[in-house]
């Protein structure tokens, strides 16, 4: 069986010091084209105009080398993942992407060549998602590469989808497929020795380059009572919605939507329940979990299918507080719902 091997992505740092002002002028200023809000990056601030009838939604996520991405990951994919994990938060709020501020703490190894590739990745996803760079900050660090984005989006006034709106009896649905993130990290680290090379490549790509479900914005605003994105793990993030809503949630792990690659891995596992729990708690999927009233579920699923993204019913919200998992209708113990930050 062919074993997938990731490209090395080796970079040789330059011994020359980096001129930060030149980098800003040459690499970052082009990313502000069409964004008068950024003031050509010549000021210490940006000006965001008001938009009558809309609320400005603001979210912020950070990524650290060795924690959220691998040191060997290509710089352009790191940049695109950085934008996408923030876009995923906007997607869960039903917000339309607008622009972002970037903060980067560069280690010495991140010379101008690496930064050029990094900015090419930003430009690629800016074009894909209609984003603008408004400004930010760059500093040097002796530690690992540390990145942070503050993402802005617009939503019709009063229409943002919160975590706290779920009601008892609402159906829990999830977009796309679950478990690719945790398996993708294993694949990227070459820890899936018995996995087909094409499946390993697919899973690693899903880890390195998740797809934020921005296309579901209208559907969430029209049909969902509450929503969150799946970053810490499906059980954990469904639990966050339940907690914010003062409810509990029951999740049928045997109904998890799986990709073909994850399904093959799960079928080969010696214990199916344990395998499904790992997929449901691993995180890094950046799908959407949402609470939808039963009367709106079918309409929401049809509308999502038209966008090319499936919504799958996998559970329900209840008055009994807590997160409970079920397999074939029987309760199964959950020792850890997902990633917990130290």
Secondary structure, 3 states (H helix, E strand, C coil): CCCCCCCCCCCCCCCCCCCHHHHHHHHHHHHHCCCHHHHHHCCCCCCCCCCCCEEEEEEEEEEEECCCECCCCCHHHHHHHHHHHHHHHHHHCCCEEEEEEEEEEECCCCCHHHHHHHHHHHHHHHHHHCCCEEEEEEEECCCCCEEEEEEEEEEECCCCCCHHHCCCCCEEEEECCCCHHHHHHHHHCCCCCCCCHHHHHHHHHHHHCCCCCHHHHHHHHHHEEEEEECCCCHHHHHHHHHHHCCCEEEEEHHHCCCCHHHHHHHHHCCCHHHHHHHHHHCCCCCCEEEEECHHHHHHHHHHHHHCCCCEEEEEEEECCCEEEEEECCEEECCCCCCCCCC
